[in-house]
């Protein structure tokens, strides 16, 4: 899967990319960073968070009754939605938010391309959501390569209390302001569209009146 994915991207990139496999790894990182930038911009416009959940929020909101060793297992990457300590460094799709992740990211991508076995990532499961203890860059590379599952060592937290993501979402001042701006922008676009229709109708009417005044035949007649 990984080799086929990289071979396909190498063919798409063509010889101009330079550096062989190292070039494609840099290209993959650049694409991941671009996706992160687009996600941040969209989050700013919509007021919705595009970041990872923080495991510390669970320990603050709930009582941890037990921690059970879940052993090694393949985990769907789409279910990994949080982090223990690095929630500000990757977005919810595990695209890197900062260029300083480049060195570590490229080293892992090269190891994957060379067929090296990487250790399982370390995850904590709370309910149906997994949090990363160790392995953020490995997950980021795996997701970029189109991998759906990743081998992980899982610890299961049994907790009592309402999980943070189950709490009702309340719009705070900045989010409420952004919501107002979005609604205002939609209203302005609608008004602009109506105004444009009116202008076009006036122009069309003026052209017709001009033809009638000149005694010119109307189009299609």
One Martini backbone bead per residue (centre of mass of N, CA, C, O) as a GRO file, in nm:
protein
  221
    1UNK     BB    1   0.059   0.061  -0.023
    2UNK     BB    2   0.295   0.257   0.015
    3UNK     BB    3   0.452   0.206  -0.247
    4UNK     BB    4   0.220   0.260  -0.441
    5UNK     BB    5   0.167   0.547  -0.350
    6UNK     BB    6   0.450   0.660  -0.413
    7UNK     BB    7   0.465   0.579  -0.709
    8UNK     BB    8   0.226   0.750  -0.801
    9UNK     BB    9   0.340   1.026  -0.706
   10UNK     BB   10   0.596   1.018  -0.875
   11UNK     BB   11   0.452   1.013  -1.150
   12UNK     BB   12   0.297   1.280  -1.108
   13UNK     BB   13   0.548   1.465  -1.053
   14UNK     BB   14   0.798   1.383  -1.186
   15UNK     BB   15   1.129   1.479  -1.261
   16UNK     BB   16   1.111   1.778  -1.135
   17UNK     BB   17   1.126   1.717  -0.826
   18UNK     BB   18   1.352   1.565  -0.725
   19UNK     BB   19   1.524   1.324  -0.524
   20UNK     BB   20   1.312   1.126  -0.548
   21UNK     BB   21   1.188   1.007  -0.266
   22UNK     BB   22   1.263   1.265  -0.111
   23UNK     BB   23   1.084   1.445  -0.285
   24UNK     BB   24   0.807   1.313  -0.217
   25UNK     BB   25   0.819   1.364   0.087
   26UNK     BB   26   0.818   1.673   0.063
   27UNK     BB   27   0.551   1.687  -0.091
   28UNK     BB   28   0.373   1.556   0.124
   29UNK     BB   29   0.427   1.768   0.342
   30UNK     BB   30   0.327   2.015   0.183
   31UNK     BB   31   0.036   1.909   0.155
   32UNK     BB   32  -0.025   1.886   0.457
   33UNK     BB   33   0.019   2.188   0.518
   34UNK     BB   34  -0.197   2.294   0.325
   35UNK     BB   35  -0.435   2.154   0.461
   36UNK     BB   36  -0.396   2.300   0.730
   37UNK     BB   37  -0.438   2.589   0.627
   38UNK     BB   38  -0.722   2.547   0.519
   39UNK     BB   39  -0.845   2.455   0.789
   40UNK     BB   40  -0.785   2.718   0.947
   41UNK     BB   41  -0.944   2.906   0.766
   42UNK     BB   42  -1.217   2.763   0.796
   43UNK     BB   43  -1.231   2.788   1.107
   44UNK     BB   44  -1.236   3.100   1.108
   45UNK     BB   45  -1.505   3.126   0.943
   46UNK     BB   46  -1.688   2.911   1.127
   47UNK     BB   47  -1.586   2.854   1.439
   48UNK     BB   48  -1.448   2.576   1.409
   49UNK     BB   49  -1.282   2.316   1.523
   50UNK     BB   50  -0.960   2.153   1.392
   51UNK     BB   51  -0.871   2.009   1.641
   52UNK     BB   52  -0.759   1.831   1.890
   53UNK     BB   53  -0.820   1.659   2.150
   54UNK     BB   54  -0.782   1.673   2.503
   55UNK     BB   55  -0.702   1.462   2.759
   56UNK     BB   56  -0.716   1.667   2.999
   57UNK     BB   57  -1.028   1.708   2.982
   58UNK     BB   58  -1.103   1.435   3.097
   59UNK     BB   59  -0.955   1.453   3.379
   60UNK     BB   60  -1.120   1.716   3.458
   61UNK     BB   61  -1.430   1.597   3.408
   62UNK     BB   62  -1.332   1.311   3.516
   63UNK     BB   63  -1.326   0.995   3.654
   64UNK     BB   64  -1.067   0.760   3.694
   65UNK     BB   65  -1.119   0.422   3.757
   66UNK     BB   66  -0.956   0.287   3.505
   67UNK     BB   67  -0.667   0.098   3.360
   68UNK     BB   68  -0.653  -0.086   3.058
   69UNK     BB   69  -0.505  -0.337   2.887
   70UNK     BB   70  -0.551  -0.371   2.524
   71UNK     BB   71  -0.317  -0.401   2.360
   72UNK     BB   72  -0.264  -0.507   2.041
   73UNK     BB   73  -0.399  -0.311   1.759
   74UNK     BB   74  -0.597  -0.217   1.512
   75UNK     BB   75  -0.664   0.129   1.423
   76UNK     BB   76  -0.868   0.361   1.323
   77UNK     BB   77  -0.779   0.673   1.228
   78UNK     BB   78  -1.066   0.813   1.249
   79UNK     BB   79  -1.066   0.752   1.580
   80UNK     BB   80  -0.830   0.957   1.601
   81UNK     BB   81  -0.895   1.272   1.802
   82UNK     BB   82  -0.644   1.283   2.006
   83UNK     BB   83  -0.428   1.425   2.276
   84UNK     BB   84  -0.119   1.409   2.480
   85UNK     BB   85   0.020   1.735   2.440
   86UNK     BB   86  -0.046   1.780   2.090
   87UNK     BB   87  -0.314   1.946   2.001
   88UNK     BB   88  -0.144   2.206   1.862
   89UNK     BB   89   0.026   2.039   1.616
   90UNK     BB   90  -0.249   1.911   1.512
   91UNK     BB   91  -0.501   1.827   1.338
   92UNK     BB   92  -0.781   1.624   1.295
   93UNK     BB   93  -0.602   1.497   1.033
   94UNK     BB   94  -0.286   1.514   1.100
   95UNK     BB   95  -0.188   1.784   1.020
   96UNK     BB   96   0.066   1.992   1.023
   97UNK     BB   97   0.097   2.322   1.183
   98UNK     BB   98   0.419   2.299   1.158
   99UNK     BB   99   0.742   2.309   1.021
  100UNK     BB  100   0.900   2.163   1.263
  101UNK     BB  101   0.791   1.867   1.172
  102UNK     BB  102   0.959   1.785   0.921
  103UNK     BB  103   1.198   1.606   1.009
  104UNK     BB  104   1.038   1.376   1.143
  105UNK     BB  105   0.843   1.322   0.908
  106UNK     BB  106   1.059   1.243   0.692
  107UNK     BB  107   1.189   1.007   0.843
  108UNK     BB  108   0.932   0.832   0.845
  109UNK     BB  109   0.879   0.830   0.540
  110UNK     BB  110   1.148   0.691   0.468
  111UNK     BB  111   1.107   0.436   0.634
  112UNK     BB  112   0.854   0.348   0.482
  113UNK     BB  113   0.984   0.338   0.196
  114UNK     BB  114   1.209   0.117   0.307
  115UNK     BB  115   1.039  -0.098   0.494
  116UNK     BB  116   1.032  -0.025   0.784
  117UNK     BB  117   0.978  -0.105   1.110
  118UNK     BB  118   0.741   0.029   1.322
  119UNK     BB  119   0.626   0.112   1.603
  120UNK     BB  120   0.375   0.127   1.788
  121UNK     BB  121   0.141   0.313   1.888
  122UNK     BB  122   0.013   0.522   2.156
  123UNK     BB  123  -0.306   0.465   2.320
  124UNK     BB  124  -0.616   0.617   2.432
  125UNK     BB  125  -0.931   0.498   2.543
  126UNK     BB  126  -1.244   0.693   2.520
  127UNK     BB  127  -1.468   0.515   2.442
  128UNK     BB  128  -1.452   0.588   2.086
  129UNK     BB  129  -1.185   0.745   2.157
  130UNK     BB  130  -0.858   0.838   2.053
  131UNK     BB  131  -0.538   0.892   2.208
  132UNK     BB  132  -0.218   1.032   2.187
  133UNK     BB  133   0.094   0.953   2.329
  134UNK     BB  134   0.247   0.802   2.077
  135UNK     BB  135   0.274   0.891   1.716
  136UNK     BB  136   0.193   1.143   1.543
  137UNK     BB  137   0.377   1.120   1.287
  138UNK     BB  138   0.292   0.835   1.203
  139UNK     BB  139  -0.005   0.909   1.155
  140UNK     BB  140   0.037   1.135   0.951
  141UNK     BB  141   0.177   0.962   0.736
  142UNK     BB  142  -0.036   0.740   0.708
  143UNK     BB  143  -0.266   0.928   0.615
  144UNK     BB  144  -0.121   1.048   0.367
  145UNK     BB  145  -0.092   0.742   0.240
  146UNK     BB  146  -0.395   0.609   0.294
  147UNK     BB  147  -0.425   0.491   0.567
  148UNK     BB  148  -0.670   0.336   0.785
  149UNK     BB  149  -0.466   0.180   0.970
  150UNK     BB  150  -0.306   0.121   1.301
  151UNK     BB  151  -0.068   0.013   1.506
  152UNK     BB  152  -0.154  -0.043   1.860
  153UNK     BB  153  -0.119   0.058   2.193
  154UNK     BB  154  -0.376   0.000   2.436
  155UNK     BB  155  -0.551   0.216   2.663
  156UNK     BB  156  -0.821   0.188   2.895
  157UNK     BB  157  -1.059   0.416   2.997
  158UNK     BB  158  -1.247   0.435   3.296
  159UNK     BB  159  -1.525   0.653   3.338
  160UNK     BB  160  -1.675   0.925   3.531
  161UNK     BB  161  -1.889   1.114   3.347
  162UNK     BB  162  -1.890   1.386   3.136
  163UNK     BB  163  -1.791   1.422   2.836
  164UNK     BB  164  -1.680   1.691   2.667
  165UNK     BB  165  -1.826   1.608   2.381
  166UNK     BB  166  -2.123   1.589   2.542
  167UNK     BB  167  -2.143   1.873   2.575
  168UNK     BB  168  -2.287   2.159   2.540
  169UNK     BB  169  -2.266   2.409   2.302
  170UNK     BB  170  -2.130   2.732   2.365
  171UNK     BB  171  -2.142   3.049   2.262
  172UNK     BB  172  -1.911   3.271   2.253
  173UNK     BB  173  -1.815   3.571   2.174
  174UNK     BB  174  -1.636   3.506   1.920
  175UNK     BB  175  -1.833   3.297   1.796
  176UNK     BB  176  -2.077   3.484   1.781
  177UNK     BB  177  -1.941   3.692   1.599
  178UNK     BB  178  -1.885   3.497   1.364
  179UNK     BB  179  -2.179   3.427   1.315
  180UNK     BB  180  -2.262   3.715   1.241
  181UNK     BB  181  -2.070   3.745   1.002
  182UNK     BB  182  -2.180   3.513   0.833
  183UNK     BB  183  -2.472   3.617   0.813
  184UNK     BB  184  -2.391   3.887   0.685
  185UNK     BB  185  -2.256   3.769   0.431
  186UNK     BB  186  -2.504   3.624   0.321
  187UNK     BB  187  -2.682   3.877   0.297
  188UNK     BB  188  -2.497   4.035   0.105
  189UNK     BB  189  -2.498   3.828  -0.127
  190UNK     BB  190  -2.801   3.842  -0.177
  191UNK     BB  191  -2.818   4.145  -0.231
  192UNK     BB  192  -2.618   4.147  -0.467
  193UNK     BB  193  -2.778   3.956  -0.649
  194UNK     BB  194  -3.034   4.131  -0.666
  195UNK     BB  195  -2.895   4.383  -0.778
  196UNK     BB  196  -2.785   4.251  -1.034
  197UNK     BB  197  -3.059   4.173  -1.152
  198UNK     BB  198  -3.165   4.463  -1.170
  199UNK     BB  199  -2.946   4.574  -1.356
  200UNK     BB  200  -2.989   4.375  -1.589
  201UNK     BB  201  -3.286   4.452  -1.636
  202UNK     BB  202  -3.229   4.750  -1.704
  203UNK     BB  203  -3.041   4.703  -1.940
  204UNK     BB  204  -3.236   4.535  -2.109
  205UNK     BB  205  -3.459   4.752  -2.118
  206UNK     BB  206  -3.284   4.973  -2.251
  207UNK     BB  207  -3.219   4.820  -2.511
  208UNK     BB  208  -3.513   4.785  -2.604
  209UNK     BB  209  -3.589   5.085  -2.610
  210UNK     BB  210  -3.374   5.163  -2.822
  211UNK     BB  211  -3.480   4.984  -3.053
  212UNK     BB  212  -3.761   5.109  -3.069
  213UNK     BB  213  -3.667   5.403  -3.124
  214UNK     BB  214  -3.507   5.300  -3.398
  215UNK     BB  215  -3.673   5.056  -3.532
  216UNK     BB  216  -3.556   4.797  -3.441
  217UNK     BB  217  -3.532   4.477  -3.438
  218UNK     BB  218  -3.578   4.209  -3.254
  219UNK     BB  219  -3.446   3.946  -3.139
  220UNK     BB  220  -3.585   3.671  -3.324
  221UNK     BB  221  -3.764   3.853  -3.561
   0.00000   0.00000   0.00000
